[in-house]
Amino acid sequence: MSIIFFYLTLLSLSLTRACEIFAGMTCTCYESIDVRCTMPKIAPLAFVSPFAIRNFQTIDLKINSEEHIRLDPDYFILLNKLFTNTTQHSLSITLRFQNFYSFHAKTATFRNLFQNINTPYSRFIIELHPLKAKSIIFEPNTFDNLNVHELSIYADSLTSSFESIFNNTNILHLNIEGATVAHDPSLLSKFTGQIRSLK
């Protein structure tokens, strides 16, 4: 039994290896399926080189930084280049923000993720773990033109209204945990978001 466990451990180590994808990040790749990267502080996303661009099914980025995080429009758009345009597999992006003092996502920060990518299921997960409560801000249309099957947000608070944050989106399943989202009736007439279910 111990011999089998030993060989399984060796196999796992052989499939998992350090890889260079983004500048300034420590990344681990699991075959061509999964890439997990850790960023010590916020900086513009950039590939190490054009040869670093590969196709994955799952992208997991962890930003662990004691700072005030401000994300510009299209900050994560490079992630699309790590997916093939057409696939029979589900695709997933997970963003984990930990130990920050404040979080401010500007308009269109997450715009066009998964754009022009044909997949049977797309999943987008955002986890926010601040050092200080109620320090999370999403500007209007933060998710502008986001088209996904599932969006899950884990946060202690969302200071902006539902109609402001999720305007002009197409989301099949929206899951929000830990925060109560307020509504702004004055924005309803201009709200163009299409959300099938909300939990």
Residue frames relative to the residue before (quaternion, step in Angstrom):
aa qw qx qy qz dx dy dz
M 1.0000 0.0000 0.0000 0.0000 0.00 0.00 0.00
S 0.6603 0.5087 -0.3023 0.4623 3.57 0.99 -0.88
I 0.6137 0.5438 -0.3487 0.4539 3.59 1.11 -0.65
I 0.6385 0.5187 -0.3242 0.4671 3.59 0.98 -0.83
F 0.6493 0.5141 -0.3123 0.4654 3.58 0.95 -0.89
F 0.6323 0.5419 -0.3217 0.4507 3.57 1.03 -0.86
Y 0.6912 0.4699 -0.2802 0.4721 3.58 0.88 -0.92
L 0.6261 0.5240 -0.3387 0.4676 3.59 1.05 -0.68
T 0.6297 0.5260 -0.3259 0.4698 3.57 1.07 -0.75
L 0.6508 0.5085 -0.3092 0.4714 3.57 0.96 -0.87
L 0.6428 0.5229 -0.3214 0.4583 3.57 0.99 -0.83
S 0.6516 0.5169 -0.3137 0.4581 3.56 0.97 -0.87
L 0.6647 0.5000 -0.3031 0.4651 3.57 0.97 -0.85
S 0.6555 0.5180 -0.3178 0.4484 3.57 1.03 -0.74
L 0.6855 0.4726 -0.2833 0.4759 3.59 1.12 -0.62
T 0.7190 0.3773 -0.2216 0.5400 3.57 1.21 -0.55
R 0.1435 0.7972 -0.5716 0.1314 3.57 -0.77 1.00
A 0.5756 -0.5555 0.4637 0.3809 3.52 -1.28 0.42
C 0.0001 0.7969 -0.6037 0.0233 3.56 -1.04 0.75
E 0.3494 -0.7279 0.5535 0.2041 3.55 -1.14 0.62
I 0.0202 0.8031 -0.5916 0.0679 3.54 -0.49 1.24
F 0.8145 0.1254 -0.0270 0.5658 3.57 0.63 -1.18
A 0.5152 -0.6266 0.4898 0.3194 3.56 -1.10 0.72
G 0.8274 0.2272 -0.1741 0.4832 3.56 -0.97 0.88
M 0.6642 0.4622 -0.3103 0.4989 3.59 1.25 0.20
T 0.3287 -0.6790 0.6134 0.2337 3.50 -1.31 0.49
C 0.0296 -0.8366 0.5455 -0.0418 3.57 -0.53 1.18
T 0.1361 -0.7469 0.6449 0.0876 3.51 -1.26 0.61
C 0.1694 -0.7913 0.5834 0.0700 3.55 -0.89 1.00
Y 0.1743 -0.7437 0.6363 0.1085 3.52 -1.10 0.78
E 0.7746 -0.2312 0.0696 0.5845 3.54 -0.12 1.39
S 0.6619 -0.4418 0.3565 0.4895 3.60 -0.82 -0.96
I 0.4825 0.6833 -0.4095 0.3641 3.53 1.21 0.59
D 0.8366 0.1080 0.0426 0.5353 3.53 0.72 -1.14
V 0.0091 -0.7640 0.6446 0.0268 3.58 -1.06 0.78
R 0.0645 -0.7866 0.6141 0.0009 3.55 -0.92 0.98
C 0.0234 -0.8192 0.5712 -0.0458 3.55 -0.72 1.10
T 0.1945 -0.7570 0.6138 0.1113 3.54 -1.22 0.64
M 0.1533 -0.7822 0.6016 0.0531 3.54 -0.90 1.02
P 0.3597 -0.7687 0.4839 0.2134 3.64 -0.64 1.06
K 0.7887 -0.0240 0.0039 0.6143 3.59 1.21 -0.43
I 0.6075 -0.5782 0.4043 0.3650 3.55 -1.21 0.52
A 0.1638 0.7394 -0.6367 0.1449 3.53 -0.95 1.02
P 0.6417 -0.5184 0.3712 0.4263 3.62 -1.13 0.43
L 0.4589 -0.6760 0.4991 0.2886 3.58 -0.96 0.84
A 0.1277 0.7735 -0.6111 0.1096 3.55 -0.94 0.94
F 0.4413 -0.6726 0.5224 0.2828 3.55 -1.03 0.77
V 0.5912 -0.5704 0.4344 0.3693 3.56 -1.16 0.64
S 0.7515 -0.1691 0.1289 0.6245 3.55 1.07 -0.84
P 0.6632 -0.4856 0.3618 0.4398 3.62 -1.21 0.21
F 0.6432 0.5374 -0.3170 0.4439 3.57 1.16 -0.58
A 0.5743 0.5991 -0.3761 0.4122 3.59 1.27 -0.19
I 0.5563 0.6255 -0.3880 0.3856 3.58 1.24 -0.33
R 0.1089 0.7761 -0.6080 0.1273 3.56 -0.65 1.18
N 0.4801 -0.6725 0.4854 0.2857 3.56 -1.27 0.23
F 0.0384 -0.7884 0.6135 -0.0243 3.53 -0.93 1.02
Q 0.4328 -0.6630 0.5365 0.2920 3.54 -1.35 0.15
T 0.7872 0.1739 -0.0717 0.5873 3.57 1.17 -0.64
I 0.0667 -0.7728 0.6311 0.0115 3.55 -0.93 1.00
D 0.0124 -0.7982 0.6007 -0.0445 3.57 -0.78 1.08
L 0.0128 -0.8036 0.5940 -0.0348 3.59 -0.53 1.19
K 0.0984 -0.7813 0.6150 0.0412 3.56 -0.91 0.97
I 0.1071 -0.7711 0.6266 0.0368 3.55 -0.79 1.09
N 0.0007 0.8117 -0.5798 0.0705 3.55 -0.33 1.30
S 0.3221 0.7676 -0.4692 0.2947 3.55 0.10 1.27
E 0.3210 -0.7353 0.5668 0.1869 3.56 -0.88 0.97
E 0.4592 0.6537 -0.4695 0.3760 3.56 0.28 1.27
H 0.5364 -0.5633 0.5012 0.3793 3.52 -1.38 -0.03
I 0.2067 -0.8192 0.5285 0.0827 3.57 -0.35 1.25
R 0.0206 0.7638 -0.6439 0.0404 3.56 -0.90 1.04
L 0.1354 -0.8138 0.5645 0.0283 3.55 -0.65 1.15
D 0.3477 -0.7614 0.5193 0.1723 3.55 -0.75 1.12
P 0.6817 -0.4598 0.3543 0.4454 3.62 -1.24 0.21
D 0.8505 0.1176 -0.1227 0.4978 3.56 -1.10 0.83
Y 0.1997 0.8255 -0.5103 0.1353 3.59 1.15 0.51
F 0.7922 0.3269 -0.1549 0.4915 3.59 0.92 -0.88
I 0.3327 0.7946 -0.4716 0.1885 3.61 1.23 0.14
L 0.5728 0.6054 -0.3800 0.4012 3.63 1.13 -0.53
L 0.5511 0.6322 -0.3986 0.3711 3.59 1.14 -0.51
N 0.5644 0.6096 -0.3857 0.4013 3.60 1.11 -0.57
K 0.6453 0.5482 -0.3225 0.4231 3.59 1.08 -0.69
L 0.6401 0.5166 -0.3271 0.4652 3.58 1.27 -0.22
F 0.6379 0.4504 -0.3313 0.5297 3.56 1.33 0.20
T 0.4456 -0.6369 0.5470 0.3107 3.56 -1.17 0.58
N 0.6004 -0.6145 0.3760 0.3470 3.59 -1.06 0.71
T 0.7899 0.1117 -0.0494 0.6010 3.57 1.11 -0.68
T 0.1275 0.7955 -0.5792 0.1243 3.57 -0.78 1.02
Q 0.4126 -0.6831 0.5434 0.2605 3.55 -1.27 0.47
H 0.6144 0.5603 -0.3335 0.4443 3.58 1.32 -0.07
S 0.5293 -0.5759 0.5095 0.3585 3.54 -1.30 0.39
L 0.2019 -0.7761 0.5889 0.1005 3.56 -1.11 0.73
S 0.0635 -0.8211 0.5668 -0.0199 3.55 -1.01 0.83
I 0.0838 -0.7464 0.6579 0.0549 3.54 -1.17 0.78
T 0.0296 -0.7803 0.6247 -0.0004 3.57 -0.89 0.99
L 0.0820 -0.7785 0.6220 0.0178 3.57 -0.87 1.03
R 0.0663 -0.8047 0.5899 -0.0053 3.57 -0.66 1.15
F 0.0732 -0.7841 0.6163 0.0073 3.57 -0.64 1.16
Q 0.0064 0.8339 -0.5473 0.0707 3.57 -0.58 1.18
N 0.8749 0.1386 -0.0975 0.4537 3.53 -1.26 0.67
F 0.4115 0.6941 -0.4910 0.3283 3.60 0.99 0.79
Y 0.5191 -0.6425 0.4701 0.3111 3.56 -1.26 0.47
S 0.7816 -0.0940 0.0648 0.6133 3.57 1.06 -0.74
F 0.2054 -0.7675 0.6008 0.0888 3.54 -1.24 0.60
H 0.0346 0.7960 -0.5992 0.0783 3.56 -0.74 1.11
A 0.0752 -0.7891 0.6096 0.0050 3.57 -0.44 1.25
K 0.3264 -0.7724 0.5158 0.1754 3.57 -0.59 1.14
T 0.7063 -0.4193 0.3463 0.4532 3.55 -1.32 0.17
A 0.8515 0.1228 -0.1307 0.4927 3.58 -0.96 0.98
T 0.2468 0.7787 -0.5374 0.2095 3.62 1.11 0.51
F 0.7971 0.2565 -0.1164 0.5341 3.59 0.89 -0.95
R 0.2617 0.8103 -0.4881 0.1915 3.56 1.24 0.45
N 0.8879 0.1250 -0.0925 0.4329 3.53 -1.23 0.79
L 0.3208 0.7108 -0.5588 0.2820 3.62 1.05 0.49
F 0.8087 0.1781 -0.2120 0.5190 3.57 -1.00 0.96
Q 0.3692 0.7473 -0.4898 0.2556 3.63 1.18 0.21
N 0.8523 0.0887 -0.1127 0.5030 3.57 -1.04 0.93
I 0.5432 0.5670 -0.4220 0.4531 3.57 1.15 0.64
N 0.2252 -0.7925 0.5583 0.0977 3.57 -0.63 1.16
T 0.1902 0.7659 -0.5830 0.1931 3.55 -0.50 1.24
P 0.5392 -0.6333 0.4324 0.3481 3.63 -1.03 0.63
Y 0.8095 0.0026 0.0050 0.5871 3.61 1.15 -0.48
S 0.0703 -0.7871 0.6127 0.0139 3.57 -0.86 1.00
R 0.0804 -0.8037 0.5895 -0.0083 3.55 -0.86 1.04
F 0.0618 -0.7846 0.6168 -0.0073 3.57 -0.93 1.00
I 0.0391 -0.8126 0.5800 -0.0413 3.57 -0.66 1.17
I 0.0464 -0.7766 0.6282 0.0130 3.56 -0.97 0.92
E 0.0684 -0.7849 0.6158 0.0111 3.57 -0.78 1.09
L 0.0707 -0.8077 0.5852 -0.0118 3.57 -0.77 1.09
H 0.0326 0.8040 -0.5879 0.0824 3.57 -0.54 1.23
P 0.0589 -0.8501 0.5232 0.0103 3.61 0.20 1.26
L 0.5416 -0.5845 0.4886 0.3553 3.54 -1.34 0.28
K 0.7681 0.2508 -0.1173 0.5774 3.55 1.19 -0.66
A 0.4723 -0.6931 0.4669 0.2803 3.57 -0.86 0.93
K 0.8456 0.1775 -0.1494 0.4808 3.54 -1.28 0.56
S 0.4639 0.6688 -0.4472 0.3710 3.56 0.88 0.97
I 0.5386 0.6327 -0.3764 0.4097 3.59 1.26 0.44
I 0.0155 -0.8046 0.5923 -0.0394 3.56 -0.74 1.11
F 0.0739 -0.7438 0.6630 0.0407 3.54 -1.00 0.95
E 0.3402 -0.7350 0.5467 0.2125 3.58 -0.71 1.03
P 0.6791 -0.4652 0.3485 0.4483 3.63 -1.21 0.25
N 0.8507 0.1063 -0.1116 0.5025 3.56 -1.07 0.85
T 0.1356 0.8103 -0.5517 0.1439 3.58 0.96 0.84
F 0.7635 0.3222 -0.1631 0.5354 3.58 1.05 -0.82
D 0.1073 0.8525 -0.5051 0.0808 3.57 1.15 0.61
N 0.8605 0.0313 -0.0645 0.5045 3.56 -0.90 1.04
L 0.3641 0.7014 -0.5222 0.3207 3.59 1.05 0.73
N 0.0457 -0.7935 0.6061 -0.0298 3.55 -0.79 1.09
V 0.2356 0.7778 -0.5414 0.2157 3.59 -0.17 1.30
H 0.5460 -0.5951 0.4728 0.3523 3.53 -1.28 0.37
E 0.8189 0.0304 0.0270 0.5724 3.58 0.99 -0.82
L 0.0167 -0.7587 0.6513 -0.0014 3.55 -1.01 0.94
S 0.0314 -0.7945 0.6062 -0.0174 3.57 -0.75 1.09
I 0.0621 -0.7911 0.6086 0.0010 3.55 -0.88 1.01
Y 0.1062 -0.7719 0.6260 0.0317 3.55 -0.87 1.06
A 0.2589 0.7616 -0.5454 0.2353 3.59 -0.44 1.22
D 0.5053 -0.6504 0.4669 0.3220 3.57 -1.17 0.51
S 0.8030 -0.0089 0.0214 0.5955 3.58 1.19 -0.45
L 0.1086 -0.7376 0.6594 0.0965 3.54 -1.30 0.46
T 0.2881 -0.8219 0.4677 0.1510 3.56 -0.28 1.25
S 0.6804 0.4665 -0.2945 0.4824 3.60 1.15 -0.48
S 0.5806 -0.6032 0.4216 0.3482 3.56 -1.23 0.39
F 0.6686 -0.4986 0.3848 0.3954 3.54 -1.30 0.43
E 0.6902 0.4937 -0.2834 0.4468 3.58 0.84 -1.01
S 0.6525 0.5150 -0.3117 0.4603 3.57 1.11 -0.63
I 0.7100 0.4757 -0.2673 0.4452 3.57 0.83 -1.01
F 0.8229 0.2983 -0.1124 0.4704 3.57 0.76 -1.06
N 0.3121 0.7462 -0.5239 0.2670 3.58 1.13 0.51
N 0.8422 0.1404 -0.1352 0.5027 3.57 -1.14 0.74
T 0.5001 0.6008 -0.4664 0.4139 3.58 0.84 1.03
N 0.1880 -0.7345 0.6357 0.1448 3.53 -1.34 0.30
I 0.1347 0.8085 -0.5434 0.1816 3.56 -0.04 1.36
L 0.3763 -0.7416 0.5103 0.2189 3.56 -0.70 1.07
H 0.7963 0.0270 0.0193 0.6040 3.59 0.86 -1.00
L 0.0702 -0.7876 0.6121 0.0065 3.58 -0.72 1.10
N 0.0497 -0.7977 0.6007 -0.0189 3.56 -0.70 1.16
I 0.0107 -0.7845 0.6197 -0.0214 3.58 -0.81 1.03
E 0.0284 -0.8162 0.5763 -0.0304 3.58 -0.64 1.14
G 0.7947 0.3262 -0.2474 0.4483 3.55 -1.06 0.83
A 0.7768 0.2759 -0.1411 0.5482 3.58 1.17 -0.48
T 0.3076 -0.7047 0.6059 0.2043 3.52 -1.23 0.58
V 0.2381 -0.7968 0.5431 0.1156 3.57 -0.65 1.10
A 0.3330 -0.7476 0.5445 0.1837 3.55 -0.81 1.04
H 0.3175 -0.7243 0.5780 0.2013 3.55 -1.28 0.43
D 0.1930 -0.7605 0.6105 0.1081 3.55 -1.17 0.66
P 0.3099 -0.7949 0.4905 0.1775 3.62 -0.11 1.25
S 0.6104 0.5809 -0.3578 0.4024 3.60 1.10 -0.59
L 0.6922 0.4680 -0.2741 0.4761 3.60 1.22 -0.40
L 0.4461 0.7330 -0.4358 0.2716 3.59 1.24 -0.21
S 0.6614 0.5326 -0.3197 0.4202 3.60 0.92 -0.83
K 0.7393 0.3739 -0.2157 0.5169 3.59 1.19 -0.51
F 0.4864 0.6813 -0.4263 0.3428 3.58 1.28 0.02
T 0.0821 -0.8213 0.5646 0.0022 3.59 -0.71 1.11
G 0.4001 0.7289 -0.4746 0.2888 3.59 1.22 0.22
Q 0.1804 -0.7594 0.6167 0.1025 3.56 -1.13 0.75
I 0.1053 0.7983 -0.5743 0.1478 3.55 -0.26 1.32
R 0.3605 -0.7798 0.4773 0.1846 3.55 -0.51 1.24
S 0.8098 -0.0403 0.0533 0.5829 3.59 0.87 -0.90
L 0.1395 -0.7772 0.6116 0.0497 3.55 -1.17 0.73
K 0.0346 -0.7877 0.6150 -0.0067 3.55 -0.88 1.00
